Amino acid sequence: MTIDTKQTTASSQILRSMHLDYVNDVAFDHFGRRMATCSGDRTVRVWDLDDKGDWIFHSDWQAHKGSVTRLSWAHPEFGQLLTTCGSDHVAIVWEEREGGFAVSIPPPNSTFESGTHPAPSTCWVSKAQLSEARKAVSCVQFAPRHLGLKLATGSADGFVRIYEAIDVMNLNHWPINSSIEAETDSKSELGVTSLSWCPSRFEPPTLVIGGSSGNISVYRYSDASRHWFRACLDLPSHGKGILDVSWAPNLGRSFHLIASAGKDDILKVYRIKRGKKKNQAPSTIISSDNPSDSSSLYTLQFESCQVLDTGAAQIWRCAWNVTGTVLASSGDGAVVQLWKCDFDNKWKSVSEVHGDVSGEQKNRMVE
């Protein structure tokens, strides 16, 4: 398996991931100078960007007893924290410590190649194992910094669980703050497949959740009632399951953007408008499971949805840049597409990054 990381518009670096199975997820830290990968081979690997712009392998360890499905970095204000989730029904919070190789789950045969990689001066230690899920945990993400040290997990049992560290100096205790039964389709076997936090500081805690039934749901937390409710009901669904969702950063816009990728080979961008306060708008769109409260939360109203032409290729991942103006998508065909909105509010592909899967590299891709 290899990873193609784009350094500049003129060059790229091919990394030999050393994973023995498919790479399920790749995540960059807050500054974009550290990268973590996880795989079906149960391991996680961390890479660092050096001063020359090259990605250098740092460390690896066995993180789960089954396939590692997703991972997420915490904001560096809370230290070097990484959370992972897997098919073993567990999400784990890892902290980087100085010295040694010891981790809570002993690694398999070492993957270090003698004379190739320097021995790391740090190790990753398991601080908490979150095992409330009854089925495989398919997605995990730390909350934005302004919400504190929280993380959300989505699992095949249809629930999203929000955990919060009581004391940021003691990371061994992560009680459940709340939970959401987001995927109730009895025919659904994979439950919640993806989630993304709303990164805006001017909104209460809000999540977009994608499920294997193809539905996109937006949930919002009310401090007054201490309850998560559906804040937007009429988002168009995908014909099949959702593979990824991503909430765009909101810098000065009066609306929100959410991207979703589905098994129906469709990439969508939703535009959601901030409504008036609930006590000023009797006709706002709120679901029946929303408890009555007198809080000043703003409602969310669906405005439009655009289907992006990806060339009939299945999109597996989508992500926004830091300003929420460029959407990147990746999937089948070894192509990363970049999308921007024009003056007519139409999203168009402005650039493509093609992976070289020919010749020697193609052979290495299947190692």
C-alpha positions as a Python dict, from the first residue, in 0.01 Angstrom:
ca = {
    (1, 'M'): (0, 0, 0),
    (2, 'T'): (122, 350, -79),
    (3, 'I'): (10, 701, 6),
    (4, 'D'): (45, 991, -234),
    (5, 'T'): (85, 1319, -41),
    (6, 'K'): (77, 1643, -235),
    (7, 'Q'): (345, 1884, -119),
    (8, 'T'): (331, 2152, -387),
    (9, 'T'): (161, 2199, -719),
    (10, 'A'): (478, 2079, -888),
    (11, 'S'): (573, 1766, -697),
    (12, 'S'): (442, 1493, -474),
    (13, 'Q'): (588, 1234, -244),
    (14, 'I'): (501, 866, -257),
    (15, 'L'): (503, 703, 86),
    (16, 'R'): (522, 330, 138),
    (17, 'S'): (265, 295, 413),
    (18, 'M'): (388, -49, 528),
    (19, 'H'): (28, -142, 609),
    (20, 'L'): (-61, -502, 528),
    (21, 'D'): (-422, -423, 435),
    (22, 'Y'): (-627, -137, 291),
    (23, 'V'): (-568, 208, 440),
    (24, 'N'): (-911, 301, 582),
    (25, 'D'): (-842, 660, 685),
    (26, 'V'): (-579, 934, 676),
    (27, 'A'): (-592, 1234, 913),
    (28, 'F'): (-374, 1544, 946),
    (29, 'D'): (-328, 1731, 1273),
    (30, 'H'): (-428, 2094, 1332),
    (31, 'F'): (-113, 2239, 1175),
    (32, 'G'): (-88, 1987, 891),
    (33, 'R'): (259, 1875, 998),
    (34, 'R'): (163, 1533, 1135),
    (35, 'M'): (-29, 1260, 961),
    (36, 'A'): (-183, 940, 1094),
    (37, 'T'): (-301, 641, 893),
    (38, 'C'): (-507, 340, 999),
    (39, 'S'): (-572, 11, 827),
    (40, 'G'): (-751, -319, 825),
    (41, 'D'): (-430, -473, 958),
    (42, 'R'): (-523, -333, 1305),
    (43, 'T'): (-235, -85, 1314),
    (44, 'V'): (-195, 294, 1323),
    (45, 'R'): (108, 475, 1184),
    (46, 'V'): (218, 834, 1244),
    (47, 'W'): (426, 1045, 1004),
    (48, 'D'): (599, 1383, 1058),
    (49, 'L'): (673, 1657, 805),
    (50, 'D'): (1039, 1763, 820),
    (51, 'D'): (1193, 2100, 730),
    (52, 'K'): (1260, 1981, 374),
    (53, 'G'): (893, 1908, 312),
    (54, 'D'): (932, 1528, 328),
    (55, 'W'): (706, 1299, 527),
    (56, 'I'): (914, 1088, 768),
    (57, 'F'): (781, 774, 933),
    (58, 'H'): (766, 822, 1311),
    (59, 'S'): (596, 532, 1489),
    (60, 'D'): (341, 253, 1463),
    (61, 'W'): (149, 26, 1695),
    (62, 'Q'): (-139, -221, 1704),
    (63, 'A'): (-434, -7, 1806),
    (64, 'H'): (-728, -251, 1796),
    (65, 'K'): (-811, -618, 1790),
    (66, 'G'): (-987, -573, 1457),
    (67, 'S'): (-982, -339, 1160),
    (68, 'V'): (-917, 27, 1250),
    (69, 'T'): (-1186, 223, 1066),
    (70, 'R'): (-1132, 594, 1146),
    (71, 'L'): (-911, 828, 1346),
    (72, 'S'): (-908, 1192, 1456),
    (73, 'W'): (-661, 1440, 1609),
    (74, 'A'): (-752, 1662, 1902),
    (75, 'H'): (-665, 2031, 1904),
    (76, 'P'): (-300, 2073, 2013),
    (77, 'E'): (-414, 2286, 2306),
    (78, 'F'): (-503, 1955, 2474),
    (79, 'G'): (-171, 1787, 2386),
    (80, 'Q'): (-88, 1522, 2130),
    (81, 'L'): (-408, 1320, 2141),
    (82, 'L'): (-533, 1078, 1878),
    (83, 'T'): (-855, 881, 1889),
    (84, 'T'): (-922, 568, 1687),
    (85, 'C'): (-1220, 336, 1642),
    (86, 'G'): (-1257, -11, 1503),
    (87, 'S'): (-1457, -320, 1429),
    (88, 'D'): (-1389, -450, 1782),
    (89, 'H'): (-1671, -221, 1913),
    (90, 'V'): (-1422, 12, 2083),
    (91, 'A'): (-1297, 369, 2045),
    (92, 'I'): (-961, 445, 2207),
    (93, 'V'): (-800, 774, 2311),
    (94, 'W'): (-422, 772, 2266),
    (95, 'E'): (-169, 1016, 2412),
    (96, 'E'): (189, 1060, 2296),
    (97, 'R'): (445, 1020, 2574),
    (98, 'E'): (819, 1061, 2587),
    (99, 'G'): (1039, 751, 2557),
    (100, 'G'): (992, 382, 2487),
    (101, 'F'): (769, 169, 2269),
    (102, 'A'): (524, 43, 2530),
    (103, 'V'): (153, 63, 2445),
    (104, 'S'): (-148, -91, 2615),
    (105, 'I'): (-202, -345, 2335),
    (106, 'P'): (120, -526, 2246),
    (107, 'P'): (214, -469, 1880),
    (108, 'P'): (263, -759, 1640),
    (109, 'N'): (600, -833, 1483),
    (110, 'S'): (788, -506, 1451),
    (111, 'T'): (752, -330, 1116),
    (112, 'F'): (1066, -123, 1164),
    (113, 'E'): (1327, -189, 901),
    (114, 'S'): (1676, -193, 1041),
    (115, 'G'): (1875, 108, 934),
    (116, 'T'): (1576, 264, 756),
    (117, 'H'): (1376, 436, 1030),
    (118, 'P'): (1522, 591, 1346),
    (119, 'A'): (1376, 462, 1669),
    (120, 'P'): (1112, 711, 1789),
    (121, 'S'): (1172, 896, 2114),
    (122, 'T'): (801, 885, 2201),
    (123, 'C'): (529, 624, 2231),
    (124, 'W'): (151, 629, 2214),
    (125, 'V'): (-26, 516, 2530),
    (126, 'S'): (-391, 419, 2561),
    (127, 'K'): (-562, 656, 2805),
    (128, 'A'): (-922, 542, 2772),
    (129, 'Q'): (-1116, 267, 2597),
    (130, 'L'): (-1475, 364, 2516),
    (131, 'S'): (-1663, 38, 2483),
    (132, 'E'): (-2032, 127, 2518),
    (133, 'A'): (-2111, 51, 2151),
    (134, 'R'): (-2284, -283, 2091),
    (135, 'K'): (-2150, -315, 1738),
    (136, 'A'): (-1854, -194, 1532),
    (137, 'V'): (-1760, 174, 1575),
    (138, 'S'): (-1745, 317, 1224),
    (139, 'C'): (-1656, 684, 1279),
    (140, 'V'): (-1505, 912, 1541),
    (141, 'Q'): (-1421, 1282, 1558),
    (142, 'F'): (-1299, 1525, 1824),
    (143, 'A'): (-1521, 1828, 1877),
    (144, 'P'): (-1402, 2178, 1780),
    (145, 'R'): (-1173, 2342, 2034),
    (146, 'H'): (-1432, 2592, 2165),
    (147, 'L'): (-1658, 2306, 2280),
    (148, 'G'): (-1389, 2162, 2506),
    (149, 'L'): (-1234, 1818, 2502),
    (150, 'K'): (-1519, 1613, 2361),
    (151, 'L'): (-1548, 1348, 2093),
    (152, 'A'): (-1833, 1181, 1908),
    (153, 'T'): (-1849, 821, 1790),
    (154, 'G'): (-2092, 659, 1549),
    (155, 'S'): (-2152, 285, 1547),
    (156, 'A'): (-2338, 14, 1362),
    (157, 'D'): (-2596, -7, 1641),
    (158, 'G'): (-2739, 323, 1512),
    (159, 'F'): (-2620, 544, 1798),
    (160, 'V'): (-2394, 847, 1815),
    (161, 'R'): (-2230, 881, 2155),
    (162, 'I'): (-2067, 1200, 2281),
    (163, 'Y'): (-1792, 1164, 2540),
    (164, 'E'): (-1627, 1440, 2742),
    (165, 'A'): (-1306, 1442, 2946),
    (166, 'I'): (-1396, 1559, 3296),
    (167, 'D'): (-1042, 1679, 3364),
    (168, 'V'): (-809, 1761, 3076),
    (169, 'M'): (-517, 1683, 3308),
    (170, 'N'): (-651, 1334, 3372),
    (171, 'L'): (-746, 1167, 3045),
    (172, 'N'): (-841, 832, 3195),
    (173, 'H'): (-1206, 926, 3249),
    (174, 'W'): (-1436, 991, 2951),
    (175, 'P'): (-1798, 953, 3066),
    (176, 'I'): (-2081, 967, 2812),
    (177, 'N'): (-2211, 1322, 2794),
    (178, 'S'): (-2512, 1227, 2581),
    (179, 'S'): (-2624, 995, 2303),
    (180, 'I'): (-2833, 1018, 1986),
    (181, 'E'): (-3032, 736, 1828),
    (182, 'A'): (-2966, 860, 1477),
    (183, 'E'): (-3021, 555, 1256),
    (184, 'T'): (-3346, 372, 1327),
    (185, 'D'): (-3400, 191, 995),
    (186, 'S'): (-3458, -174, 1080),
    (187, 'K'): (-3321, -278, 741),
    (188, 'S'): (-2995, -94, 805),
    (189, 'E'): (-2705, -315, 906),
    (190, 'L'): (-2421, -62, 924),
    (191, 'G'): (-2602, 200, 1131),
    (192, 'V'): (-2418, 531, 1157),
    (193, 'T'): (-2141, 543, 898),
    (194, 'S'): (-2011, 901, 921),
    (195, 'L'): (-2040, 1222, 1123),
    (196, 'S'): (-1899, 1574, 1130),
    (197, 'W'): (-1911, 1854, 1386),
    (198, 'C'): (-2022, 2206, 1294),
    (199, 'P'): (-1699, 2408, 1340),
    (200, 'S'): (-1866, 2748, 1389),
    (201, 'R'): (-1805, 2924, 1720),
    (202, 'F'): (-2138, 3106, 1691),
    (203, 'E'): (-2350, 2791, 1689),
    (204, 'P'): (-2439, 2554, 1973),
    (205, 'P'): (-2300, 2200, 1949),
    (206, 'T'): (-2427, 2065, 1616),
    (207, 'L'): (-2358, 1742, 1427),
    (208, 'V'): (-2435, 1615, 1079),
    (209, 'I'): (-2477, 1238, 1072),
    (210, 'G'): (-2484, 998, 778),
    (211, 'G'): (-2626, 649, 795),
    (212, 'S'): (-2632, 329, 594),
    (213, 'S'): (-2995, 397, 500),
    (214, 'G'): (-2882, 697, 292),
    (215, 'N'): (-3027, 962, 523),
    (216, 'I'): (-2848, 1285, 623),
    (217, 'S'): (-2951, 1419, 965),
    (218, 'V'): (-2855, 1739, 1148),
    (219, 'Y'): (-2875, 1730, 1527),
    (220, 'R'): (-2833, 2021, 1766),
    (221, 'Y'): (-2782, 2035, 2142),
    (222, 'S'): (-3000, 2248, 2371),
    (223, 'D'): (-2837, 2357, 2697),
    (224, 'A'): (-3178, 2438, 2844),
    (225, 'S'): (-3321, 2088, 2801),
    (226, 'R'): (-2988, 1902, 2784),
    (227, 'H'): (-3116, 1717, 2483),
    (228, 'W'): (-3009, 1662, 2119),
    (229, 'F'): (-3287, 1726, 1867),
    (230, 'R'): (-3315, 1717, 1489),
    (231, 'A'): (-3268, 2074, 1372),
    (232, 'C'): (-3329, 2021, 1000),
    (233, 'L'): (-3572, 1764, 864),
    (234, 'D'): (-3588, 1786, 488),
    (235, 'L'): (-3235, 1720, 363),
    (236, 'P'): (-3251, 1510, 43),
    (237, 'S'): (-3121, 1160, 106),
    (238, 'H'): (-2893, 946, -106),
    (239, 'G'): (-3030, 641, -279),
    (240, 'K'): (-2793, 419, -83),
    (241, 'G'): (-2570, 439, 224),
    (242, 'I'): (-2360, 741, 317),
    (243, 'L'): (-1983, 698, 297),
    (244, 'D'): (-1875, 1038, 431),
    (245, 'V'): (-2006, 1376, 545),
    (246, 'S'): (-1815, 1699, 607),
    (247, 'W'): (-1932, 2030, 757),
    (248, 'A'): (-1758, 2333, 606),
    (249, 'P'): (-1598, 2605, 822),
    (250, 'N'): (-1817, 2915, 826),
    (251, 'L'): (-1620, 3239, 789),
    (252, 'G'): (-1857, 3533, 756),
    (253, 'R'): (-2130, 3349, 565),
    (254, 'S'): (-2497, 3369, 657),
    (255, 'F'): (-2541, 3001, 567),
    (256, 'H'): (-2372, 2664, 622),
    (257, 'L'): (-2237, 2414, 369),
    (258, 'I'): (-2236, 2037, 416),
    (259, 'A'): (-2088, 1785, 172),
    (260, 'S'): (-2191, 1420, 155),
    (261, 'A'): (-2073, 1120, -47),
    (262, 'G'): (-2291, 815, -97),
    (263, 'K'): (-2280, 462, -229),
    (264, 'D'): (-2501, 582, -514),
    (265, 'D'): (-2185, 740, -666),
    (266, 'I'): (-2317, 1089, -593),
    (267, 'L'): (-2142, 1381, -425),
    (268, 'K'): (-2376, 1648, -287),
    (269, 'V'): (-2335, 1995, -138),
    (270, 'Y'): (-2616, 2113, 90),
    (271, 'R'): (-2677, 2477, 167),
    (272, 'I'): (-2840, 2534, 507),
    (273, 'K'): (-2960, 2873, 624),
    (274, 'R'): (-2953, 3001, 976),
    (275, 'G'): (-3309, 3081, 1078),
    (276, 'K'): (-3448, 3312, 1341),
    (277, 'K'): (-3453, 3234, 1707),
    (278, 'K'): (-3715, 2981, 1802),
    (279, 'N'): (-3910, 3225, 2018),
    (280, 'Q'): (-3939, 3455, 1715),
    (281, 'A'): (-4038, 3207, 1445),
    (282, 'P'): (-4339, 2983, 1515),
    (283, 'S'): (-4313, 2818, 1173),
    (284, 'T'): (-3955, 2697, 1203),
    (285, 'I'): (-3869, 2343, 1103),
    (286, 'I'): (-3831, 2141, 1421),
    (287, 'S'): (-3903, 1772, 1460),
    (288, 'S'): (-4155, 1622, 1698),
    (289, 'D'): (-3879, 1479, 1917),
    (290, 'N'): (-3758, 1829, 1999),
    (291, 'P'): (-3848, 1903, 2362),
    (292, 'S'): (-3992, 2243, 2437),
    (293, 'D'): (-3743, 2489, 2578),
    (294, 'S'): (-3707, 2866, 2587),
    (295, 'S'): (-3343, 2877, 2477),
    (296, 'S'): (-3226, 3122, 2214),
    (297, 'L'): (-3096, 2859, 1974),
    (298, 'Y'): (-3108, 2943, 1606),
    (299, 'T'): (-3293, 2703, 1381),
    (300, 'L'): (-3151, 2559, 1061),
    (301, 'Q'): (-3348, 2557, 737),
    (302, 'F'): (-3258, 2364, 423),
    (303, 'E'): (-3214, 2593, 120),
    (304, 'S'): (-3071, 2393, -169),
    (305, 'C'): (-2877, 2087, -274),
    (306, 'Q'): (-2643, 2051, -571),
    (307, 'V'): (-2526, 1721, -716),
    (308, 'L'): (-2165, 1740, -836),
    (309, 'D'): (-2057, 1560, -1151),
    (310, 'T'): (-1781, 1322, -1042),
    (311, 'G'): (-1775, 1122, -1364),
    (312, 'A'): (-1974, 829, -1218),
    (313, 'A'): (-1687, 739, -985),
    (314, 'Q'): (-1773, 640, -630),
    (315, 'I'): (-1656, 901, -380),
    (316, 'W'): (-1525, 765, -51),
    (317, 'R'): (-1409, 1079, 128),
    (318, 'C'): (-1483, 1453, 113),
    (319, 'A'): (-1323, 1739, 308),
    (320, 'W'): (-1316, 2121, 312),
    (321, 'N'): (-1026, 2363, 330),
    (322, 'V'): (-986, 2590, 635),
    (323, 'T'): (-1202, 2866, 487),
    (324, 'G'): (-1479, 2642, 359),
    (325, 'T'): (-1438, 2765, 1),
    (326, 'V'): (-1280, 2456, -159),
    (327, 'L'): (-1413, 2102, -138),
    (328, 'A'): (-1185, 1805, -200),
    (329, 'S'): (-1320, 1462, -290),
    (330, 'S'): (-1144, 1130, -344),
    (331, 'G'): (-1256, 786, -446),
    (332, 'D'): (-1233, 522, -715),
    (333, 'G'): (-1006, 594, -1009),
    (334, 'A'): (-711, 731, -806),
    (335, 'V'): (-828, 1091, -859),
    (336, 'V'): (-865, 1375, -609),
    (337, 'Q'): (-1097, 1650, -734),
    (338, 'L'): (-1110, 2008, -603),
    (339, 'W'): (-1440, 2196, -627),
    (340, 'K'): (-1519, 2568, -602),
    (341, 'C'): (-1840, 2767, -623),
    (342, 'D'): (-1870, 3020, -909),
    (343, 'F'): (-2065, 3347, -920),
    (344, 'D'): (-2381, 3158, -1016),
    (345, 'N'): (-2356, 2948, -698),
    (346, 'K'): (-2269, 2639, -901),
    (347, 'W'): (-2002, 2402, -776),
    (348, 'K'): (-1753, 2307, -1045),
    (349, 'S'): (-1437, 2099, -1058),
    (350, 'V'): (-1138, 2335, -1083),
    (351, 'S'): (-850, 2090, -1043),
    (352, 'E'): (-770, 1720, -1041),
    (353, 'V'): (-481, 1530, -886),
    (354, 'H'): (-423, 1196, -1057),
    (355, 'G'): (-238, 918, -881),
    (356, 'D'): (23, 736, -1088),
    (357, 'V'): (-79, 370, -1076),
    (358, 'S'): (131, 255, -1370),
    (359, 'G'): (453, 60, -1389),
    (360, 'E'): (653, 3, -1074),
    (361, 'Q'): (422, 211, -859),
    (362, 'K'): (123, 5, -960),
    (363, 'N'): (300, -304, -837),
    (364, 'R'): (377, -139, -505),
    (365, 'M'): (15, -37, -462),
    (366, 'V'): (-85, -400, -413),
    (367, 'E'): (193, -500, -179),
}
